[in-house]
Amino acid sequence: MDGTTALDRVLQQAHVVQVSSVSGFGVDGEIRVDLSDPAESAQIRMAMAVESLPGFHCMCGGDVRFEVFDRDGGRLAVIVLHHGATLRWGQWESDAVLADGRLLLAWLDGHGMPGPMQQFEADRLRAEEGAEEERNWLAAMPAGLEGTGDRILDLSRTGGRPSPELLAELTDRLQLTFPDPVDRVLALLDWYGSGSGRCSGYPVHEDVPGELLGRVPIADLLAGLADPRAEERHDAGAVRHLVGWKTRPRQKRDVAGLPEPLRARLLAHARRSGDSDKQGRAERWLAPPGSSRRPGTRHLRRPIP
């Protein structure tokens, strides 16, 4: 029997399907659908049509559980939906890829369980945003680092940290391409200010320019920010670097020594960013001691990791 059609053969015998949330969709509760109507049966069979069995298993427990029963109440199968895209069934050696996962999500939505569709759309939007951030980050990569992008992006896929060898290679390339320290600082600030721009919860690969900036003498960093070419995008990188978690060996001393006009400029940038986490960090690090904080910001007693 063709594995991709095995489930359909079982569904042809189904009289009732009971659907419940596995995780994340508790508000949807449980639904029970009578499949004795040929139209209803055809609809779920089409929604659960399998395209392939590629041989992989999702590592999570799944999202939605389908229990299929025959006319006498005997349980025919238990199927679990994963991420609106694959099904797990004990008769398969691997998870099965749905021919059109949206059909099953729409079926659930139409039968009183909208959560999976909502979660799928939210995940899709986050993935699109992440892809756009990655494209912007790559576009801001300084000249001279061509051919290193994939290696750096792999850090986010593996969860690893940049190796000393990689950082040394990037440093050497930047020094060759930008012999002037100010040019080099501006290139790194532009790069670090791109992508997600967040101070926490960002992809690992985005920390590479931050690691490189952490090796830059504070005098060179200040010279870059004082350069007439410094713009908002450079301030974005500077704020992210200076108020982030342990970004410099002597971060507290370096930030304390910032000229007051620069401190005010960077604090204003953080306040305009709309990022509450970044703003909270900037208030702690950059607001003058004893000054009244901007309304709505929190008084923090310790750095946020």
Backbone as CSV, one residue per row, in Angstrom:
resi,resn,N_x,N_y,N_z,CA_x,CA_y,CA_z,C_x,C_y,C_z
1,MET,0.845,-1.207,0.000,0.000,0.000,0.000,0.876,1.251,0.000
2,ASP,0.545,2.214,-0.845,1.265,3.467,-0.898,1.077,4.206,0.421
3,GLY,2.200,4.536,1.082,2.114,5.203,2.376,1.370,6.514,2.338
4,THR,1.452,7.229,1.231,0.799,8.533,1.154,-0.717,8.424,1.085
5,THR,-1.236,7.250,0.710,-2.695,7.064,0.612,-3.258,6.221,1.749
6,ALA,-2.380,5.724,2.628,-2.828,4.845,3.706,-3.816,5.533,4.633
7,LEU,-3.559,6.778,4.989,-4.456,7.484,5.901,-5.813,7.717,5.241
8,ASP,-5.800,8.021,3.964,-7.070,8.253,3.271,-7.944,6.994,3.299
9,ARG,-7.329,5.841,3.199,-8.094,4.593,3.244,-8.771,4.426,4.606
10,VAL,-8.068,4.863,5.650,-8.652,4.796,6.994,-9.772,5.814,7.131
11,LEU,-9.551,7.013,6.618,-10.560,8.070,6.735,-11.843,7.709,5.990
12,GLN,-11.743,6.891,4.960,-12.942,6.463,4.243,-13.888,5.663,5.148
13,GLN,-13.320,5.043,6.200,-14.129,4.236,7.122,-14.591,5.045,8.343
14,ALA,-14.127,6.306,8.439,-14.370,7.097,9.647,-15.822,7.555,9.734
15,HIS,-16.345,7.524,10.940,-17.706,7.991,11.201,-17.704,9.258,12.054
16,VAL,-16.711,9.389,12.928,-16.587,10.555,13.809,-15.110,10.895,13.957
17,VAL,-14.803,12.187,14.020,-13.460,12.630,14.376,-13.574,13.553,15.584
18,GLN,-12.766,13.302,16.583,-12.714,14.143,17.777,-11.393,14.899,17.753
19,VAL,-11.457,16.212,17.872,-10.287,17.065,17.709,-10.031,17.823,18.997
20,SER,-8.775,17.844,19.436,-8.423,18.561,20.664,-7.050,19.204,20.517
21,SER,-6.806,20.200,21.350,-5.527,20.893,21.321,-4.464,20.075,22.032
22,VAL,-3.280,20.025,21.436,-2.139,19.396,22.101,-1.410,20.420,22.941
23,SER,-1.182,21.608,22.356,-0.486,22.674,23.084,-0.779,23.995,22.398
24,GLY,-0.897,25.012,23.210,-0.992,26.363,22.675,-2.360,26.817,22.242
25,PHE,-3.340,25.916,22.157,-4.644,26.305,21.659,-5.751,25.918,22.641
26,GLY,-5.434,25.981,23.935,-6.380,25.546,24.940,-7.717,26.257,24.876
27,VAL,-7.726,27.516,24.433,-8.971,28.274,24.374,-9.940,27.663,23.364
28,ASP,-9.420,26.854,22.423,-10.285,26.257,21.417,-11.032,25.030,21.941
29,GLY,-10.567,24.484,23.053,-11.242,23.342,23.646,-11.191,22.109,22.761
30,GLU,-12.322,21.438,22.644,-12.413,20.183,21.912,-13.650,20.212,21.020
31,ILE,-13.511,19.627,19.838,-14.659,19.562,18.935,-14.858,18.119,18.490
32,ARG,-16.094,17.814,18.116,-16.436,16.467,17.641,-17.261,16.636,16.368
33,VAL,-16.820,16.019,15.288,-17.457,16.213,13.987,-17.951,14.876,13.454
34,ASP,-19.219,14.861,13.043,-19.843,13.679,12.443,-19.418,13.599,10.977
35,LEU,-18.774,12.502,10.603,-18.293,12.332,9.233,-19.195,11.418,8.402
36,SER,-20.394,11.129,8.934,-21.302,10.268,8.168,-21.823,10.972,6.919
37,ASP,-21.802,12.296,6.938,-22.192,13.069,5.753,-21.075,12.939,4.717
38,PRO,-21.366,12.448,3.506,-20.317,12.269,2.494,-19.548,13.555,2.180
39,ALA,-20.250,14.684,2.200,-19.575,15.949,1.910,-18.567,16.287,3.006
40,GLU,-18.957,16.049,4.269,-18.058,16.318,5.389,-16.854,15.379,5.348
41,SER,-17.107,14.131,5.012,-16.021,13.155,4.910,-15.047,13.533,3.802
42,ALA,-15.596,13.929,2.659,-14.731,14.298,1.528,-13.882,15.512,1.871
43,GLN,-14.467,16.432,2.650,-13.747,17.656,2.991,-12.524,17.356,3.869
44,ILE,-12.695,16.542,4.897,-11.549,16.262,5.764,-10.533,15.368,5.060
45,ARG,-11.000,14.477,4.185,-10.055,13.648,3.444,-9.184,14.499,2.524
46,MET,-9.796,15.483,1.894,-9.018,16.378,1.038,-8.045,17.210,1.881
47,ALA,-8.516,17.649,3.059,-7.677,18.480,3.921,-6.488,17.699,4.469
48,MET,-6.655,16.373,4.631,-5.572,15.540,5.160,-4.821,14.789,4.066
49,ALA,-4.984,15.184,2.831,-4.260,14.530,1.738,-2.757,14.714,1.931
50,VAL,-2.013,13.636,1.741,-0.572,13.620,1.984,0.195,13.736,0.671
51,GLU,1.185,14.587,0.688,2.027,14.766,-0.501,3.220,13.823,-0.494
52,SER,3.891,13.685,0.662,5.106,12.874,0.702,5.420,12.445,2.133
53,LEU,6.288,11.456,2.230,6.832,10.983,3.505,8.354,11.120,3.420
54,PRO,8.883,12.292,3.729,10.300,12.570,3.458,11.286,11.960,4.440
55,GLY,10.795,11.346,5.507,11.712,10.652,6.402,12.182,11.439,7.605
56,PHE,11.526,12.542,7.935,11.941,13.318,9.107,10.842,13.316,10.161
57,HIS,11.250,13.648,11.391,10.323,13.783,12.503,10.496,15.173,13.107
58,CYS,9.390,15.897,13.286,9.427,17.161,14.014,9.780,16.851,15.476
59,MET,10.528,17.730,16.111,10.989,17.477,17.477,9.951,17.841,18.531
60,CYS,8.886,18.567,18.145,7.888,18.980,19.131,6.756,17.963,19.218
61,GLY,5.855,18.163,20.183,4.758,17.237,20.393,3.555,17.478,19.516
62,GLY,3.613,18.501,18.690,2.500,18.795,17.797,1.528,19.803,18.380
63,ASP,0.514,20.137,17.591,-0.424,21.199,17.952,-1.865,20.710,18.115
64,VAL,-2.324,19.856,17.218,-3.724,19.430,17.228,-3.792,17.912,17.078
65,ARG,-4.630,17.283,17.892,-4.784,15.822,17.903,-6.138,15.448,17.293
66,PHE,-6.110,14.552,16.332,-7.327,14.030,15.686,-7.490,12.556,16.078
67,GLU,-8.589,12.224,16.705,-8.910,10.826,16.992,-10.071,10.422,16.084
68,VAL,-9.852,9.404,15.281,-10.820,8.988,14.281,-11.476,7.687,14.739
69,PHE,-12.831,7.658,14.707,-13.585,6.492,15.170,-14.485,5.948,14.056
70,ASP,-14.713,4.649,14.098,-15.622,4.051,13.121,-17.062,4.121,13.630
71,ARG,-17.986,3.522,12.879,-19.419,3.609,13.201,-19.737,2.994,14.569
72,ASP,-18.950,1.993,14.982,-19.206,1.319,16.252,-18.450,1.939,17.422
73,GLY,-17.757,3.026,17.168,-17.004,3.688,18.235,-15.595,3.183,18.407
74,GLY,-15.167,2.300,17.537,-13.787,1.823,17.605,-12.827,2.871,17.063
75,ARG,-11.714,3.029,17.756,-10.750,4.051,17.317,-9.901,3.510,16.172
76,LEU,-9.937,4.226,15.070,-9.213,3.810,13.873,-7.799,4.379,13.813
77,ALA,-7.651,5.596,14.293,-6.341,6.246,14.175,-6.269,7.455,15.093
78,VAL,-5.030,7.799,15.464,-4.737,9.049,16.165,-3.698,9.779,15.329
79,ILE,-4.031,10.969,14.888,-3.144,11.755,14.021,-2.878,13.086,14.705
80,VAL,-1.650,13.560,14.617,-1.293,14.842,15.236,-0.763,15.792,14.170
81,LEU,-1.314,16.983,14.155,-0.890,18.032,13.215,0.259,18.821,13.820
82,HIS,1.289,19.063,13.009,2.452,19.851,13.428,2.587,21.088,12.539
83,HIS,2.496,22.248,13.157,2.804,23.529,12.493,2.015,23.775,11.214
84,GLY,0.840,23.197,11.122,0.005,23.426,9.948,0.574,22.864,8.670
85,ALA,1.560,21.944,8.786,2.243,21.480,7.581,2.432,19.976,7.507
86,THR,2.560,19.295,8.648,2.833,17.869,8.632,1.912,17.126,9.598
87,LEU,1.759,15.835,9.346,0.964,14.956,10.200,1.845,13.839,10.744
88,ARG,1.538,13.431,11.977,2.214,12.264,12.553,1.162,11.196,12.848
89,TRP,1.434,9.992,12.399,0.534,8.850,12.593,1.402,7.632,12.852
90,GLY,0.992,6.802,13.789,1.808,5.663,14.182,2.095,4.676,13.072
91,GLN,1.294,4.681,12.011,1.508,3.750,10.904,2.614,4.206,9.954
92,TRP,3.079,5.430,10.114,4.156,5.937,9.270,5.477,5.897,10.024
93,GLU,6.551,5.693,9.309,7.878,5.717,9.921,8.399,7.145,10.074
94,SER,7.770,8.087,9.396,8.175,9.489,9.516,6.932,10.362,9.487
95,ASP,7.104,11.640,9.729,5.998,12.576,9.578,5.672,12.732,8.093
96,ALA,4.410,13.038,7.813,3.964,13.189,6.428,3.716,14.661,6.122
97,VAL,4.136,15.073,4.962,3.916,16.454,4.519,2.547,16.549,3.863
98,LEU,1.733,17.476,4.326,0.403,17.664,3.753,0.503,18.257,2.353
99,ALA,-0.415,17.862,1.494,-0.461,18.452,0.152,-0.777,19.940,0.236
100,ASP,-1.651,20.313,1.164,-2.000,21.724,1.364,-2.429,21.912,2.821
101,GLY,-1.482,22.265,3.659,-1.772,22.415,5.078,-2.828,23.445,5.384
102,ARG,-2.943,24.448,4.541,-3.948,25.489,4.783,-5.373,24.922,4.726
103,LEU,-5.578,23.886,3.920,-6.916,23.285,3.848,-7.324,22.711,5.210
104,LEU,-6.384,22.065,5.882,-6.713,21.492,7.188,-6.891,22.589,8.233
105,LEU,-6.077,23.631,8.161,-6.242,24.759,9.077,-7.596,25.441,8.858
106,ALA,-7.974,25.585,7.587,-9.274,26.194,7.279,-10.413,25.294,7.761
107,TRP,-10.237,23.975,7.649,-11.251,23.036,8.145,-11.425,23.206,9.654
108,LEU,-10.309,23.296,10.372,-10.376,23.504,11.820,-11.055,24.829,12.152
109,ASP,-10.693,25.865,11.428,-11.283,27.184,11.650,-12.791,27.135,11.427
110,GLY,-13.202,26.450,10.374,-14.619,26.366,10.051,-15.419,25.493,10.997
111,HIS,-14.728,24.707,11.807,-15.413,23.837,12.765,-15.199,24.296,14.213
112,GLY,-14.884,25.568,14.379,-14.826,26.140,15.720,-13.485,26.089,16.404
113,MET,-12.400,25.850,15.660,-11.070,25.853,16.240,-10.166,26.789,15.426
114,PRO,-10.268,28.111,15.650,-9.487,29.069,14.862,-8.033,29.211,15.303
115,GLY,-7.696,28.729,16.503,-6.350,28.931,17.031,-5.228,28.475,16.129
116,PRO,-5.288,27.257,15.579,-4.183,26.811,14.720,-3.953,27.709,13.505
117,MET,-5.017,28.174,12.872,-4.844,29.081,11.747,-4.223,30.398,12.196
118,GLN,-4.684,30.919,13.315,-4.137,32.166,13.839,-2.660,32.021,14.167
119,GLN,-2.304,30.889,14.795,-0.899,30.656,15.129,-0.054,30.507,13.878
120,PHE,-0.594,29.797,12.883,0.130,29.612,11.623,0.413,30.951,10.953
121,GLU,-0.593,31.825,10.921,-0.411,33.137,10.301,0.584,33.985,11.086
122,ALA,0.517,33.900,12.418,1.466,34.655,13.237,2.892,34.161,12.996
123,ASP,3.066,32.847,12.911,4.388,32.276,12.644,4.882,32.683,11.257
124,ARG,3.959,32.699,10.292,4.347,33.081,8.931,4.828,34.528,8.893
125,LEU,4.099,35.408,9.587,4.492,36.815,9.609,5.850,36.985,10.282
126,ARG,6.071,36.251,11.389,7.364,36.341,12.066,8.487,35.848,11.159
127,ALA,8.220,34.777,10.413,9.233,34.261,9.498,9.546,35.275,8.402
128,GLU,8.517,35.931,7.881,8.734,36.953,6.854,9.521,38.126,7.415
129,GLU,9.185,38.537,8.630,9.914,39.635,9.259,11.370,39.240,9.483
130,GLY,11.579,37.995,9.932,12.939,37.528,10.155,13.744,37.484,8.868
131,ALA,13.109,37.062,7.783,13.799,37.012,6.492,14.159,38.415,6.016
132,GLU,13.255,39.372,6.239,13.536,40.756,5.853,14.666,41.331,6.687
133,GLU,14.656,41.045,7.978,15.744,41.509,8.852,17.076,40.918,8.401
134,GLU,17.063,39.646,8.017,18.294,38.993,7.568,18.798,39.631,6.283
135,ARG,17.893,39.936,5.364,18.304,40.587,4.115,18.903,41.957,4.391
136,ASN,18.285,42.726,5.283,18.817,44.048,5.619,20.182,43.940,6.279
137,TRP,20.327,42.938,7.129,21.599,42.736,7.825,22.710,42.390,6.832
138,LEU,22.392,41.512,5.881,23.383,41.153,4.864,23.728,42.342,3.979
139,ALA,22.711,43.160,3.663,22.953,44.327,2.814,23.872,45.336,3.498
140,ALA,23.837,45.372,4.820,24.667,46.323,5.568,26.058,45.766,5.876
141,MET,26.315,44.526,5.520,27.632,43.936,5.794,28.720,44.759,5.111
142,PRO,29.764,45.120,5.835,30.807,45.980,5.241,31.498,45.334,4.045
143,ALA,31.983,46.176,3.168,32.798,45.701,2.051,34.020,44.981,2.609
144,GLY,34.505,44.022,1.841,35.670,43.264,2.266,35.330,41.958,2.958
145,LEU,34.042,41.780,3.331,33.647,40.550,4.031,32.884,39.594,3.121
146,GLU,32.999,39.816,1.816,32.302,38.965,0.861,32.694,37.495,1.077
147,GLY,31.700,36.618,0.979,31.968,35.191,1.119,31.896,34.669,2.539
148,THR,31.690,35.570,3.506,31.609,35.118,4.911,30.173,35.074,5.419
149,GLY,29.230,35.574,4.633,27.850,35.691,5.100,27.241,34.373,5.539
150,ASP,27.414,33.323,4.735,26.798,32.039,5.072,27.390,31.463,6.350
151,ARG,28.682,31.625,6.512,29.304,31.105,7.737,28.773,31.819,8.973
152,ILE,28.554,33.113,8.844,28.050,33.863,9.994,26.585,33.533,10.248
153,LEU,25.783,33.430,9.195,24.376,33.075,9.364,24.217,31.689,9.976
154,ASP,25.145,30.797,9.696,25.077,29.445,10.258,25.113,29.463,11.783
155,LEU,25.645,30.518,12.373,25.695,30.602,13.833,24.285,30.580,14.418
156,SER,23.343,31.216,13.731,21.966,31.228,14.222,21.298,29.881,14.017
157,ARG,21.721,29.150,13.018,21.121,27.840,12.760,21.640,26.780,13.722
158,THR,22.890,26.941,14.166,23.487,25.958,15.070,23.450,26.411,16.519
159,GLY,23.210,27.705,16.753,23.232,28.220,18.114,24.638,28.407,18.653
160,GLY,25.634,28.378,17.763,27.022,28.514,18.204,27.448,29.957,18.349
161,ARG,28.638,30.137,18.876,29.232,31.455,19.002,30.320,31.603,17.941
162,PRO,30.614,32.838,17.509,31.689,33.013,16.528,33.025,32.561,17.112
163,SER,33.744,31.788,16.341,35.032,31.275,16.810,36.070,32.386,16.794
164,PRO,37.119,32.257,17.609,38.211,33.240,17.565,38.812,33.346,16.170
165,GLU,38.865,32.223,15.454,39.436,32.244,14.098,38.571,33.078,13.153
166,LEU,37.252,32.938,13.258,36.359,33.721,12.404,36.477,35.205,12.733
167,LEU,36.474,35.537,14.016,36.575,36.947,14.406,37.911,37.537,13.967
168,ALA,38.977,36.751,14.060,40.286,37.237,13.620,40.299,37.480,12.116
169,GLU,39.669,36.567,11.352,39.600,36.743,9.900,38.815,37.997,9.534
170,LEU,37.678,38.198,10.184,36.869,39.381,9.908,37.619,40.657,10.275
171,THR,38.309,40.631,11.396,39.084,41.801,11.811,40.156,42.128,10.785
172,ASP,40.888,41.119,10.319,41.950,41.347,9.328,41.366,41.908,8.030
173,ARG,40.243,41.364,7.602,39.634,41.847,6.358,39.187,43.297,6.489
174,LEU,38.587,43.626,7.631,38.124,45.004,7.835,39.297,45.975,7.880
175,GLN,40.392,45.566,8.491,41.558,46.460,8.555,42.163,46.690,7.183
176,LEU,42.103,45.673,6.331,42.610,45.839,4.965,41.693,46.738,4.145
177,THR,40.383,46.563,4.315,39.418,47.326,3.521,39.254,48.749,4.059
178,PHE,39.327,48.903,5.383,39.156,50.211,6.024,40.365,50.496,6.917
179,PRO,41.470,50.902,6.322,42.658,51.178,7.145,42.444,52.317,8.138
180,ASP,41.545,53.255,7.828,41.234,54.346,8.748,40.295,53.824,9.833
181,PRO,40.668,53.927,11.114,39.815,53.405,12.201,38.413,54.010,12.214
182,VAL,38.276,55.285,11.835,36.955,55.909,11.841,36.068,55.283,10.774
183,ASP,36.620,55.055,9.588,35.845,54.388,8.537,35.413,52.997,8.998
184,ARG,36.318,52.318,9.680,36.029,50.962,10.142,34.915,50.979,11.194
185,VAL,34.964,51.937,12.101,33.937,52.060,13.137,32.580,52.361,12.516
186,LEU,32.550,53.269,11.552,31.277,53.616,10.917,30.677,52.412,10.201
187,ALA,31.525,51.610,9.555,31.028,50.418,8.864,30.443,49.420,9.860
188,LEU,31.114,49.236,10.995,30.630,48.297,12.001,29.359,48.794,12.677
189,LEU,29.281,50.084,12.965,28.071,50.632,13.588,26.871,50.497,12.659
190,ASP,27.082,50.772,11.385,26.010,50.626,10.404,25.517,49.178,10.371
191,TRP,26.454,48.243,10.384,26.121,46.824,10.337,25.386,46.396,11.607
192,TYR,25.894,46.818,12.762,25.290,46.390,14.024,23.920,47.029,14.242
193,GLY,23.689,48.175,13.636,22.385,48.823,13.762,21.342,48.269,12.825
194,SER,21.717,47.328,11.967,20.783,46.765,10.988,20.164,45.486,11.538
195,GLY,19.426,44.783,10.683,18.773,43.554,11.115,17.619,43.850,12.045
196,SER,17.506,43.080,13.104,16.406,43.283,14.047,16.588,44.559,14.855
197,GLY,17.841,44.925,15.121,18.124,46.120,15.913,17.869,45.949,17.397
198,ARG,17.476,44.760,17.822,17.124,44.555,19.231,18.371,44.389,20.098
199,CYS,18.197,44.677,21.383,19.275,44.495,22.354,19.222,43.127,23.013
200,SER,18.139,42.418,22.850,18.021,41.060,23.377,17.052,40.298,22.485
201,GLY,17.157,38.969,22.531,16.253,38.147,21.740,16.475,38.253,20.245
202,TYR,17.690,38.565,19.827,17.977,38.677,18.394,18.745,37.437,17.920
203,PRO,18.781,37.189,16.611,19.513,36.024,16.098,20.997,36.114,16.447
204,VAL,21.604,34.966,16.701,22.997,34.929,17.133,23.927,35.608,16.137
205,HIS,23.644,35.445,14.837,24.570,36.006,13.850,24.681,37.522,13.943
206,GLU,23.628,38.177,14.451,23.666,39.636,14.530,24.669,40.135,15.568
207,ASP,25.150,39.259,16.437,26.092,39.688,17.466,27.522,39.769,16.958
208,VAL,27.771,39.284,15.743,29.152,39.301,15.237,29.704,40.723,15.145
209,PRO,28.999,41.677,14.513,29.549,43.042,14.528,29.658,43.605,15.939
210,GLY,28.780,43.167,16.847,28.894,43.603,18.235,30.169,43.102,18.873
211,GLU,30.517,41.846,18.590,31.778,41.294,19.108,32.969,42.092,18.577
212,LEU,32.903,42.456,17.301,34.000,43.220,16.705,34.068,44.630,17.291
213,LEU,32.909,45.241,17.525,32.906,46.575,18.141,33.455,46.526,19.559
214,GLY,33.218,45.423,20.259,33.724,45.302,21.619,35.238,45.336,21.692
215,ARG,35.901,45.078,20.575,37.368,45.105,20.523,37.912,46.473,20.096
216,VAL,37.007,47.367,19.722,37.418,48.693,19.243,37.696,49.595,20.445
217,PRO,38.829,50.276,20.490,39.086,51.224,21.580,37.979,52.270,21.652
218,ILE,37.615,52.669,22.853,36.530,53.629,23.018,36.838,54.941,22.317
219,ALA,38.109,55.302,22.241,38.477,56.553,21.562,38.116,56.491,20.086
220,ASP,38.326,55.329,19.454,37.963,55.171,18.044,36.444,55.187,17.876
221,LEU,35.742,54.571,18.818,34.279,54.562,18.749,33.733,55.986,18.850
222,LEU,34.277,56.768,19.760,33.822,58.154,19.925,34.169,58.983,18.692
223,ALA,35.332,58.723,18.109,35.717,59.462,16.907,34.752,59.163,15.764
224,GLY,34.333,57.907,15.654,33.389,57.561,14.610,32.053,58.254,14.805
225,LEU,31.562,58.299,16.045,30.268,58.927,16.318,30.333,60.440,16.195
226,ALA,31.541,61.011,16.334,31.707,62.465,16.174,31.921,62.858,14.715
227,ASP,32.147,61.895,13.852,32.398,62.178,12.444,31.137,62.749,11.797
228,PRO,31.269,63.736,10.900,30.097,64.320,10.234,29.267,63.310,9.441
229,ARG,29.873,62.195,9.087,29.144,61.181,8.316,28.232,60.312,9.181
230,ALA,28.356,60.405,10.499,27.536,59.584,11.386,26.068,59.992,11.281
231,GLU,25.217,59.014,11.029,23.785,59.264,10.844,22.973,58.407,11.818
232,GLU,21.648,58.424,11.611,20.763,57.662,12.496,21.141,56.188,12.539
233,ARG,21.520,55.634,11.400,21.819,54.203,11.381,23.055,53.887,12.211
234,HIS,23.990,54.838,12.286,25.167,54.643,13.126,24.808,54.796,14.597
235,ASP,23.926,55.747,14.895,23.455,55.885,16.277,22.729,54.616,16.722
236,ALA,21.981,53.994,15.793,21.274,52.759,16.134,22.255,51.680,16.567
237,GLY,23.354,51.559,15.840,24.364,50.578,16.217,25.049,50.930,17.519
238,ALA,25.279,52.214,17.742,25.949,52.645,18.970,25.083,52.391,20.200
239,VAL,23.790,52.695,20.093,22.892,52.453,21.225,22.851,50.960,21.533
240,ARG,22.681,50.175,20.507,22.610,48.722,20.698,23.883,48.207,21.361
241,HIS,25.007,48.747,20.958,26.291,48.299,21.494,26.512,48.773,22.928
242,LEU,26.258,50.033,23.192,26.625,50.610,24.481,25.670,50.236,25.610
243,VAL,24.420,49.922,25.294,23.475,49.597,26.374,23.139,48.113,26.409
244,GLY,23.786,47.320,25.559,23.551,45.880,25.555,24.188,45.200,26.753
245,TRP,24.048,43.897,26.819,24.513,43.123,27.972,25.981,42.740,27.789
246,LYS,26.867,43.332,28.616,28.293,43.017,28.638,28.908,43.047,27.238
247,THR,28.737,44.173,26.571,29.221,44.285,25.193,30.653,44.778,25.098
248,ARG,31.176,45.347,26.202,32.545,45.851,26.198,33.256,45.402,27.470
249,PRO,34.575,45.195,27.403,35.302,44.772,28.607,35.176,45.763,29.760
250,ARG,35.141,47.057,29.439,35.013,48.103,30.462,33.803,48.977,30.144
251,GLN,32.693,48.314,29.961,31.494,48.995,29.475,31.045,50.127,30.397
252,LYS,31.000,49.877,31.692,30.513,50.886,32.628,31.377,52.138,32.577
253,ARG,32.694,51.950,32.563,33.595,53.100,32.496,33.472,53.817,31.156
254,ASP,33.365,53.044,30.077,33.291,53.659,28.748,32.027,54.493,28.598
255,VAL,30.894,53.951,29.058,29.641,54.698,28.940,29.658,55.924,29.837
256,ALA,30.242,55.786,31.035,30.312,56.935,31.953,31.128,58.076,31.358
257,GLY,32.078,57.748,30.484,32.921,58.782,29.893,32.382,59.383,28.613
258,LEU,31.164,59.033,28.202,30.612,59.611,26.981,30.398,61.110,27.149
259,PRO,30.731,61.896,26.143,30.416,63.333,26.215,28.910,63.531,26.372
260,GLU,28.519,64.529,27.139,27.101,64.728,27.427,26.258,64.918,26.167
261,PRO,26.699,65.694,25.169,25.871,65.834,23.959,25.642,64.490,23.246
262,LEU,26.679,63.636,23.217,26.519,62.325,22.585,25.582,61.449,23.401
263,ARG,25.724,61.504,24.708,24.833,60.733,25.577,23.376,61.117,25.326
264,ALA,23.113,62.423,25.245,21.746,62.900,25.017,21.248,62.489,23.632
265,ARG,22.140,62.527,22.663,21.762,62.148,21.290,21.373,60.678,21.212
266,LEU,22.166,59.824,21.835,21.883,58.395,21.801,20.638,58.059,22.616
267,LEU,20.443,58.734,23.736,19.248,58.502,24.541,17.998,58.909,23.765
268,ALA,18.074,60.019,23.051,16.936,60.467,22.239,16.632,59.455,21.141
269,HIS,17.679,58.884,20.559,17.468,57.866,19.522,16.735,56.666,20.110
270,ALA,17.169,56.210,21.276,16.525,55.051,21.904,15.068,55.339,22.213
271,ARG,14.774,56.545,22.665,13.395,56.905,22.996,12.514,56.948,21.750
272,ARG,13.112,57.274,20.618,12.336,57.330,19.364,12.152,55.955,18.733
273,SER,12.894,54.978,19.201,12.938,53.681,18.516,11.631,52.905,18.612
274,GLY,10.829,53.156,19.638,9.616,52.373,19.846,9.877,51.005,20.442
275,ASP,11.130,50.719,20.795,11.521,49.442,21.388,11.612,49.651,22.898
276,SER,10.641,49.127,23.644,10.594,49.394,25.079,11.793,48.802,25.811
277,ASP,12.272,47.651,25.350,13.447,47.046,25.987,14.670,47.926,25.780
278,LYS,14.874,48.368,24.564,16.018,49.233,24.270,15.915,50.541,25.034
279,GLN,14.727,51.103,25.089,14.537,52.365,25.794,14.832,52.203,27.283
280,GLY,14.346,51.096,27.881,14.605,50.865,29.297,16.081,50.747,29.588
281,ARG,16.813,50.043,28.739,18.256,49.917,28.914,18.941,51.272,28.756
282,ALA,18.524,52.046,27.742,19.140,53.351,27.505,18.881,54.304,28.664
283,GLU,17.688,54.235,29.237,17.405,55.095,30.393,18.371,54.790,31.538
284,ARG,18.642,53.511,31.733,19.531,53.142,32.826,20.969,53.565,32.561
285,TRP,21.423,53.307,31.319,22.821,53.557,31.001,23.131,55.003,30.635
286,LEU,22.194,55.682,29.992,22.521,56.969,29.375,21.892,58.184,30.040
287,ALA,20.784,57.998,30.781,20.164,59.159,31.434,21.106,59.708,32.499
288,PRO,21.228,61.023,32.607,22.116,61.614,33.619,21.736,61.142,35.016
289,PRO,22.719,60.875,35.868,22.426,60.436,37.240,21.518,61.422,37.962
290,GLY,20.494,60.884,38.612,19.602,61.752,39.378,18.548,62.444,38.556
291,SER,18.593,62.276,37.224,17.597,62.956,36.400,16.278,62.225,36.488
292,SER,15.191,62.926,36.247,13.883,62.274,36.224,13.754,61.536,34.909
293,ARG,13.316,60.289,34.980,13.180,59.476,33.777,11.967,59.919,32.969
294,ARG,12.003,59.594,31.707,10.865,59.880,30.837,9.628,59.157,31.359
295,PRO,8.471,59.786,31.374,7.269,59.114,31.876,7.028,57.793,31.159
296,GLY,6.682,56.781,31.957,6.378,55.475,31.375,7.554,54.537,31.349
297,THR,8.782,55.021,31.682,9.926,54.119,31.710,10.103,53.575,33.114
298,ARG,10.723,52.417,33.209,10.914,51.775,34.488,12.240,52.191,35.109
299,HIS,12.288,52.273,36.421,13.542,52.475,37.133,14.141,51.104,37.375
300,LEU,15.272,50.845,36.762,15.896,49.526,36.825,17.039,49.552,37.821
301,ARG,17.136,48.529,38.639,18.159,48.459,39.656,19.373,47.655,39.202
302,ARG,19.222,46.915,38.132,20.336,46.099,37.657,20.199,45.930,36.152
303,PRO,21.290,45.604,35.464,21.207,45.408,34.015,20.282,44.252,33.682
304,ILE,19.602,44.380,32.564,18.759,43.297,32.063,19.613,42.438,31.157
305,PRO,19.700,41.127,31.403,20.525,40.281,30.536,19.960,40.194,29.142
